[in-house]
């Protein structure tokens, strides 16, 4: 069964709920219902003898979210009671009662219920109360207002209602609201009541056809009956003439209403533009193994490529180069009004092979140099110049301790191939300067010392071999007349620090 909404909006000076009586479901007026549906009684006399003069009342019958002005037998609706505080009082709580009866007999003891208000469908804070064969709906406990209770505060409650069977005739809805300040007295509370007549209408189908059109396109809407009036909520988007022909003026949505006596139907019409795709933005080439991103300012489209062996394009416009050649990248938008697309040729260039780098060694001492070479000519050497000095001919000098990656880049058609080699630079040990006498007599010995530690002593056999000998602790013995060199060597991993010192071996004088 199609859901419809029957809305009864009662704007009162908010008839709030009393904490000591009505808010807890107590009787409003003696032992009667307070709505006036039975015996013509109604109101909340214990909270003041008169209806509040600060009262606005409007009634609206709602079907699927759109107002109509009748009910159809057996259909489901919602009765909505709404109150508005137009007084200067601060009323933070409210209660209500509502009844749905046949118009014939309404306000007398012969009143007859109209339709069904199912207890199982009521909001949790409401209940169905019987007074003999007559029933009403009321709150279980006080209901909090939507606001701070001051002027303009709204209080609402929606009740599901199933309309009576076809042929029942006019139905009358009665409602009473009581607004209270919650001080546990009747003083300052206000109330009001109202009732409305709801005629029975004929079952009518909804508006059909033409609910989606294009700009500058027309379509025919079909009403249930001829002779009614057509109205558009926004003629700037879609206009409608007396025959129900609609015309799309601009992209957007508008509500078309058809009214015929007791029948009102509404439908939403969507107007779409014929798609127009903007030019694709982005560079026109990509290298194999690399990516570029293309952009299009038109939203809602899809990317495609004519040859996915040359290039691949993602759903976000990222183009990946696969093999050398030209690929056509297309951006397409399709809607109910047509299709438009734009293309862009992307050339895929081959990324050159930079070959491989060879090096005599990859571990160097600080201040040591090595020459690198590549298997492919024409490239450029680069790296971290803070650690290594890099020449255009591939000579690399270790500047300070650390590791550095040397790159060899070969660029062709804006595409770059890169080879790399990592070198490790090690620190040299501290220098161990030698001190001692400049000469030693044949047959004598002298002890030499070094500023460094952890090294060892030796004779420079290239300079004065056999003229002297040296011990491990630096004692030098003169063997024969002539010059010689002594060496102090310190090792730190793969790096050495070697210091040389020349001395003379002189002939001993005879006396």
Beta strands, then each sheet from edge to edge (+ up, - down):
strand 1: 5-11
strand 2: 56-63
strand 3: 66-68
strand 4: 76-84
strand 5: 93-102
strand 6: 126-131
strand 7: 134-139
strand 8: 143-144
strand 9: 154-162
strand 10: 171-180
strand 11: 190-198
strand 12: 212-214
strand 13: 218-220
strand 14: 229-232
strand 15: 238-240
strand 16: 245-248
strand 17: 252-260
strand 18: 263-272
strand 19: 285-287
strand 20: 291-293
strand 21: 302-305
strand 22: 311-313
strand 23: 318-321
strand 24: 325-335
strand 25: 338-349
strand 26: 357-359
strand 27: 363-365
strand 28: 369-374
strand 29: 380-382
strand 30: 388-390
strand 31: 395-398
strand 32: 402-412
strand 33: 415-426
strand 34: 434-435
strand 35: 439-441
strand 36: 445-447
strand 37: 449-450
strand 38: 456-459
strand 39: 468-470
strand 40: 475-478
strand 41: 482-492
strand 42: 495-506
sheet 1: 1+ 2- 3+
sheet 2: 4+ 9-
sheet 3: 6+ 7- 5+ 8-
sheet 4: 6+ 7- 5+ 10- 11+
sheet 5: 12+ 18+ 17- 14+
sheet 6: 13+ 16- 15+
sheet 7: 19+ 25+ 24- 21+
sheet 8: 20+ 23- 22+
sheet 9: 26+ 28- 31+ 30-
sheet 10: 27+ 33+ 32- 29+
sheet 11: 34+ 37-
sheet 12: 35+ 42+ 41- 38+
sheet 13: 36+ 40- 39+
end
